[in-house]
Amino acid sequence: MDKILRINMGAEGGPQTSEEPPDGYAGLGGRAMTSAIISKEVPPLCHPLGQDNKLIFAPGMLSGTASVMSGRLSVGCKSPLTGGIKESNSGGQAAQVIARLGYAAIILEGKPKDDTLYKVFINKDGVKITPENSLRMLGNYDLVDKMMSEHGDKITCVSIGQAGEMKMSAASVAITDMELRPTRHAGRGGVGAVMGAKRVKVIVLDDTGMKMRTPKDPKKFKEANKIFAEGLKKNPVTGQGLPAFGTNVLTNVINEAGGYPTRNFKTGQFEGVSKISGETQAETETARGGLATHGCHRGCIIKCSGIYNDKDGNYLTKQPEYETVWAHGGNCGINDLDAIALMDRLDDDFGLDTIEMGATIGVAMDAGLAEFGDAEAAINLIKEVGKGTPLGRILGNGAAITGKVFGVERVPVVKGQAFPAYDPRAVHGIGVTYATSTMGADHTAGYAVATNIMKVGGDVDPLKPEGQVELSRNLQIATAAIDSTGMCLFIAFAIMDQPETFQALVDMLNAFYGLSMTGDDVTELGKSVLKNERDFNARAGFTAKHDRLPEFFKKETLPPHNLTFQVKDEDLDTVFNW
Amino acid sequence: MDKILRINMGAEGGPQTSEEPPDGYAGLGGRAMTSAIISKEVPPLCHPLGQDNKLIFAPGMLSGTASVMSGRLSVGCKSPLTGGIKESNSGGQAAQVIARLGYAAIILEGKPKDDTLYKVFINKDGVKITPENSLRMLGNYDLVDKMMSEHGDKITCVSIGQAGEMKMSAASVAITDMELRPTRHAGRGGVGAVMGAKRVKVIVLDDTGMKMRTPKDPKKFKEANKIFAEGLKKNPVTGQGLPAFGTNVLTNVINEAGGYPTRNFKTGQFEGVSKISGETQAETETARGGLATHGCHRGCIIKCSGIYNDKDGNYLTKQPEYETVWAHGGNCGINDLDAIALMDRLDDDFGLDTIEMGATIGVAMDAGLAEFGDAEAAINLIKEVGKGTPLGRILGNGAAITGKVFGVERVPVVKGQAFPAYDPRAVHGIGVTYATSTMGADHTAGYAVATNIMKVGGDVDPLKPEGQVELSRNLQIATAAIDSTGMCLFIAFAIMDQPETFQALVDMLNAFYGLSMTGDDVTELGKSVLKNERDFNARAGFTAKHDRLPEFFKKETLPPHNLTFQVKDEDLDTVFNW
């Protein structure tokens, strides 16, 4: 990771590449890297689909090393969905591979003058960019098959489906998993639309011949990694709950807590949860010859994913995440796991954010385009997106646009990005994160659900406003730091309650880079990332008025607790006072 | 005008009305009234289609009097198009009639819980509100015919077409003219969508039995009105140009100046102007038995409108305005006056802002939905809007949404509102107004074209940045004041260069209200209106970053002058420093 690769898609005479040392960005990784580059190099008022926006792929500080859990990739740009800064984070193989290829960041800049579509191929010998109009409007699955037939099965693909090509604001960037399937996604914020605007259909990565990155102090690094891995194993969430049932273990938990947004955020409990819970999902997967426990990248030891086969035992999709099951399930009044899995597959294939799509269909159902609970209608709506019909274009641009186009008042978005699977009226801490995150509504930006509901890292009553601002603040800072290391965010369950596991993470960073960081330094790293992001957003026109939940969360009560969102505006405005 | 009428559409048990003295708003009229009420009563972060928004109809200070030109109505709300404050200004009969009925403002508040559509009938005996679902999805023309069959021909209608019912952000409020046709519109900013959200299809006004408002000093008022009228008659623009050719007299003028935005703002001159100019239009109207000179309301002496008949001599629409002819003509590469007139008719019937629709079709053409110059395709796109198909819903929500949904980068909007018919790269003063107006891109908010191109009120070189900020500032202040008097903005051509005509206006106000205002007091009135509006917008989240033209006006040069927009951001930020 001693160089930055710039690919200028708008160069005269066709795309041009250049490599440079990461001067000014040295030592940064993941989100710290993407947000620093955007903050410094992207004009905040530029059009997100224009030549001045940049799409940055940055492995984390520990990606490409022997560290467990270090395979997260940060994908950053000015977001077409929010208009603000964006870091969208994905699993899959790409972070490890990019890091081993030696790149601290790959930056797509400029845009071609015409509509030609390109393939970027990167291996140990360098970068090759070729026009590939034959890839036009391929879904991610067919695309990856084609790349495998051309380049073999040692590759990793970073690609867009039809949605990205059509520059839809819900378009994701797909990243292949260990089975070379396009199942992991930098989903949020429309990063796929920016890749589409740059006319890059796929980046094919091959790290054959490249080695794992070596630490400055291999012995200390190995020791710390071992302690860290043991810490994850012994933690009940990362060692048992997530491996057994995946993220969907949350369906029963959040529903029980009354914070499971049902039928476009009308109630906090769904009568159909038992049919779509993680327990039912794992059972179904196992019975059909799939897998209930599976990792998404080399080096993962939590293995919260799985393989979901159809009724005939054929592969359909990876194990749908909790948020996906919620988005296409409870939020649409749908209790059919097979239908939800099919929608997950379609989203992955078209290259769409499952959260944004589910929230969008919920809004569309409120607009009368389909009945809540009608799985077939919901599937057809997603197919419209893939086809790019006018209706599909609307939906593919997300919940805010769909609400606007159909005149719907109840639209669960902040800064244009749809709410994930937790209702802030029953989980107040996550509401603070939704409102104030630099990313728009984003549970991963400061996962207060952990402390509100699972009592990890303390205990803050989810139904009261007290303590939520401080909770969200601390989590947002810590998350910004974790997102910079390349670590999967799920390590947080362990490091929040196990000081020795947190220390092991710090020790790994120190041993790898020859540093002597303390826990406070990690906090400072998180703060510096947020500062860059807040600064960019301010220059893009965001104010405290944008750090607000939609009106209806303050007006409508949510059964069963029958509460509105209670945190005061003036308290929201103190989240970034530290 | 000694009372305010409030109609609470959301009251328990059905709509309720109340009347009150205009305490706190006494002496205000038009835009000063609407903006004061919104600023004070509407929560800046409320949903524009929600129960907390208010739709306010306010005649001007001199409306309902014997004063010439005093028939403009201000329609105000939080805009669904911009998210900021909105005053949309219309001719037609309503201002005079509302004023004579004694109302300084009619305020629609709340919204019904169900979808029932209502008719509001107001005459000397009071207000009657009835559910009228039979009016559902009627166009404005059929609607007005139905109202005439029910209430006779002494009425004035304020109504929405299909677009307003569907709560589209380009929906207008239609106001009938002297022939009881729905040809005058509060077009901009989606005020029709707010009326639709309140579920009011039509307000039928009948001022039978009501008298003209009487001045405190009738003799002085009459004298001032006479001098004022004479001033308008002797001015070459208001006395000759506008009556002879209507606003469309500008087509040749702006094209000659190289500032006529052609094919979605790609060039500043259109090869087809001679076929759609005001001169050609007037000739066509006269030859077909229409009218080239006609007023839009009682008391108008400029008479810049007309009657446009089809080839068979049958009424098709009122004389399309310059901005309409541009929007559906040059901006779409269309040089067919009959096609443009038909689109004007369709816009009026569906209840759509012609400027927003033309700009939207230009963007849609850039997106590949139709070829530039294809009049039939453009007509069909507007018909989609009336039908409310998904494509129609997109287009009916304006240029910004259309650009977003189809991934188009070149979208001429500020604060979400489409540019009118003057390219800021060739008419720099109007660019300052577009960028900084509280209304979004709006030529009427500070019509610098007058001074840049027509050399009215001075001479500021349209191609240079120097002097434009001061010009726009002074015009925005003066306009805010004029928009409060009920006067047609076209009086500005006369009062800017004829001190005695301006003095006559001040004298009329003083004689009517028993005041002793000076010209400086009028300026202060304008400043106070802008201050209210800026304050509301700031509380709604607008910053200096929103006072900017889209990126492409700073990057793409416009032939024939081959300039970009030259006014610096930091200078734009001084417009409201006074």
Interface residues (C-beta under 8 A of the other chain):
Chain A: P44 L45 C46 H47 L49 G50 D52 M166 K167 M168 S169 A193 G196 A197 T389 P390 L391 R393 I394 N397 I401 K404 V405 F406 G407 E409 R539 A540 G541 F542 T543 K545 H546 R548 P550 E551 F552
Chain B: P44 L45 C46 H47 L49 G50 D52 M166 K167 M168 S169 A193 G196 A197 T389 P390 L391 R393 I394 N397 I401 K404 V405 F406 G407 E409 R539 A540 G541 F542 T543 K545 H546 R548 P550 E551 F552
